[in-house]
């Protein structure tokens, strides 16, 4: 399986050791074949109640099914008061989000979106 959940809790850069996040790795492919596993990982991270870091640094492909899942997750996390932070989203992820016009729904940082243009 390409997509993995990093269940290890780690502090955010510049934060004290007591500040923890749950890291979820998107892997290289965000597609229909990985949606079920990704959904499980995202739900587990949401259940932790901790801030969530989505590692999108290796994403080489992304389809509409995975993007729809990420949008639903971002909405659920925001509604439940859980913060999401993206770790190095790739050009592929950013371009796909822009193409589908969901960059705001995904809570992608604006500096990442403009920096990659």
N, C-alpha and C positions, 0 to 999 in steps of 0.2 A: 504494500500500500504506500502510495506517495505522500498522501496527506497524513500528518501526524499531529497529535496534541502533545504539547509540552506541559505536562502537569506540574512541573517544577515551578514553584513560586519564586519570583525574582524582583528585586527592587527596580524601579524605573531609574534611568540615568539622572543623577543629581539629587536623588531622593534618599532619605535615611533608610537604613536596612529594614526598619520596621514597616515601611511602606511596601506592600506587596501587590503584585499583579498576577493574573493568570495569562500565560502565553499560549496562543493557538497558532500553529503553523499551517499556512495554506498549501504548502508544497509547490510543486512545479505546475500542476494542472488543476484548474478549477473547472470541472465539467460535470456533466450529468452522471458520470460514473463515480464521482467522488462526493456528490451532494449528500447522500445518506450519512456517510462517515463524518463529513464536515458538520452536518446538522447535529449529530450526536456530540461532537466535540464542542460546538458552540453552546449547546444547551447545558452541558456540564460546566462550562466556564461561567455561564450566566447564573447557574445555581450556586456557585461559590460566593456570590455577592461581592467579589473583589473587582477592581478595575481590570479590564481585559485588553491585552495587547495582541493585535492580529498581525502576525509576521507574514507579510506578503512580498518579501524580498526575493523569493525564488519563482514567483508566478511567471510562467512562460505562455500560458493559454488560459482563457476564461470564456465560458459560454453564458448564455442568458439564464439558464437554470441555476447556475451557481451564483450569478449576480442577483437573481431574484431572492435566493436564500439569504445572501448577505444583507440585502435590503430589509427583509423581514426580521432578521436578527438585530440589525442596527435599530430598527424601530422598537422592537421589544426591549432591547437593552436601555434605550433612551427613556422609554415609558416607565421602566422599573427603576430608573435612577442609577443605572450602572454605566460607568464611563468606558468608552472605547478609544483606544489609541492605535493607530496604524504604524507598523514598523516597516519602513522603506518599501512602500508600494511600488511595484515596477511600472514601467511605461505601458506594458500590456494591460495591467489592471486599470490604470488611470484612463487609458484610451478607450477601453471597453466601457468603463463607467460613463465617460463623456459621450460615447456613441449612443448608449442607452439612456442618457440624460438622468443618471441616478447618482452622480457624484455627491450631491447634497444629502440624499437619502442614506448613503453609505457613511456619511460623516467623515469623508476623506478631507484631510487638512488642505485648505486652499493654497498654502505655500507649496505643497507637493504638486498640486495640479498646475499651478502657474510655472513652477520651476522646471517642469518637464516639457513645457510647450516650446 
